[in-house]
Amino acid sequence: MYKHILIPTDGSEVAEKAVKTGIDYARETGARVTLFTAVPEYRSPSECDVRAHKVVSFADHARNSEVLARRILAPAVERARAARLSFDTDYVESNQAWQAIIDAARRHGCDAIYMSSHARTGLSRLIHGSQTVEVLTHSDIPTLVVR
């Protein structure tokens, strides 16, 4: 039985399936939950950005990242509160969500990860990649994939 699960979400309907499943499991077993998301890292402005006066400072990016992360996590937080779970939230700025998920699970001492899969195949998978496949490939933490 898992005692502390990480539930990563990008706020999508697909990710919501894992959020629901993970929270249901935690409610039934008394497991602790960490809700997690990864938001994009700071991107250095291009010459076009500079000329168009669209440069975002590090501080503004950090504030925007926190707002975005809170917005992504809000539905999961609401669901966890309704289930009366013991939970935390966390986010990082990372362009490699799969690595951020693994790092978060380790940092928080999670013994399982619940995540969804978009079940992309072919060209779509090649273009968009699969964060779930990367987590499964690179992590030694048990990972439940919800489809």
WOLINQUI-V927633 format. One record per residue. N is the residue number from 1. SS is DSSP state (helix for helix, strand for strand, loop for the rest). PHI is phi in whole degrees, -180 to 180 (NA if undefined). OMEGA is omega in whole degrees, -180 to 180 (* if undefined). Layout:
# WOLINQUI-V927633
((N | SS | PHI | OMEGA) (N | SS | PHI | OMEGA))
This chain:
# WOLINQUI-V927633
((1 | loop | NA | -179) (2 | loop | -82 | -177) (3 | loop | -106 | -179) (4 | strand | -147 | -177) (5 | strand | -113 | 174) (6 | strand | -97 | 176) (7 | strand | -123 | 177) (8 | strand | -81 | 178) (9 | loop | -146 | 172) (10 | loop | -110 | 178) (11 | loop | 86 | -178) (12 | loop | -80 | 176) (13 | helix | -62 | 179) (14 | helix | -64 | 180) (15 | helix | -64 | -180) (16 | helix | -60 | 178) (17 | helix | -62 | 179) (18 | helix | -70 | 177) (19 | helix | -59 | -180) (20 | helix | -62 | -178) (21 | helix | -64 | 180) (22 | helix | -64 | 179) (23 | helix | -68 | 176) (24 | helix | -60 | 179) (25 | helix | -61 | -178) (26 | helix | -62 | 179) (27 | helix | -64 | -178) (28 | helix | -73 | -174) (29 | helix | -109 | -177) (30 | loop | 80 | 180) (31 | loop | -71 | 174) (32 | strand | -86 | -177) (33 | strand | -128 | 166) (34 | strand | -118 | 177) (35 | strand | -90 | -170) (36 | strand | -139 | 170) (37 | strand | -145 | 174) (38 | strand | -117 | 179) (39 | strand | -114 | -175) (40 | loop | -60 | 176) (41 | loop | -71 | 175) (42 | loop | -61 | 178) (43 | loop | -112 | 178) (44 | loop | -61 | -178) (45 | loop | -68 | 176) (46 | loop | -83 | 178) (47 | helix | -60 | 178) (48 | helix | -64 | 178) (49 | helix | -62 | -179) (50 | helix | -64 | -180) (51 | helix | -63 | -180) (52 | loop | -89 | -180) (53 | loop | 58 | 179) (54 | loop | -113 | 180) (55 | loop | -88 | 179) (56 | loop | -107 | 179) (57 | loop | -73 | 176) (58 | helix | -59 | -178) (59 | helix | -64 | 178) (60 | helix | -64 | 178) (61 | helix | -62 | 179) (62 | helix | -61 | 178) (63 | helix | -64 | 180) (64 | helix | -63 | 179) (65 | helix | -64 | 179) (66 | helix | -64 | 178) (67 | helix | -62 | 179) (68 | helix | -62 | -180) (69 | helix | -61 | 179) (70 | helix | -61 | 179) (71 | helix | -66 | 179) (72 | helix | -65 | -176) (73 | helix | -79 | -173) (74 | helix | -53 | 180) (75 | helix | -62 | 179) (76 | helix | -68 | 178) (77 | helix | -62 | 179) (78 | helix | -61 | -180) (79 | helix | -66 | 180) (80 | helix | -66 | 177) (81 | helix | -63 | 180) (82 | helix | -62 | 179) (83 | loop | -84 | -180) (84 | loop | 57 | -180) (85 | loop | -89 | 167) (86 | loop | -87 | -176) (87 | strand | -148 | 173) (88 | strand | -126 | 172) (89 | strand | -126 | 179) (90 | strand | -156 | 172) (91 | strand | -150 | 173) (92 | strand | -139 | 171) (93 | strand | -92 | -179) (94 | loop | -159 | 175) (95 | loop | -94 | 174) (96 | loop | -120 | -175) (97 | helix | -57 | -178) (98 | helix | -60 | 179) (99 | helix | -69 | 178) (100 | helix | -63 | 179) (101 | helix | -66 | 179) (102 | helix | -62 | 179) (103 | helix | -61 | 180) (104 | helix | -66 | 179) (105 | helix | -61 | 179) (106 | helix | -69 | -178) (107 | helix | -60 | -177) (108 | loop | -93 | 179) (109 | loop | 70 | -179) (110 | loop | -75 | 178) (111 | loop | -106 | 175) (112 | strand | -161 | 176) (113 | strand | -126 | 174) (114 | strand | -110 | 178) (115 | strand | -145 | -180) (116 | strand | -100 | 175) (117 | loop | -128 | 175) (118 | loop | -75 | 180) (119 | loop | 56 | 177) (120 | loop | -71 | 176) (121 | loop | -137 | 174) (122 | helix | 59 | -176) (123 | helix | -63 | 179) (124 | helix | -59 | 179) (125 | helix | -68 | 179) (126 | helix | -64 | -178) (127 | helix | -75 | -174) (128 | helix | -89 | -177) (129 | loop | 74 | 178) (130 | loop | -136 | 178) (131 | helix | -64 | -179) (132 | helix | -65 | 179) (133 | helix | -61 | 179) (134 | helix | -64 | 178) (135 | helix | -63 | 180) (136 | helix | -61 | -177) (137 | helix | -74 | -171) (138 | helix | -106 | -175) (139 | loop | -107 | 173) (140 | loop | -101 | 178) (141 | loop | -86 | 179) (142 | loop | -53 | -177) (143 | strand | -128 | 177) (144 | strand | -97 | -179) (145 | strand | -105 | -179) (146 | strand | -104 | 179) (147 | loop | -122 | *))
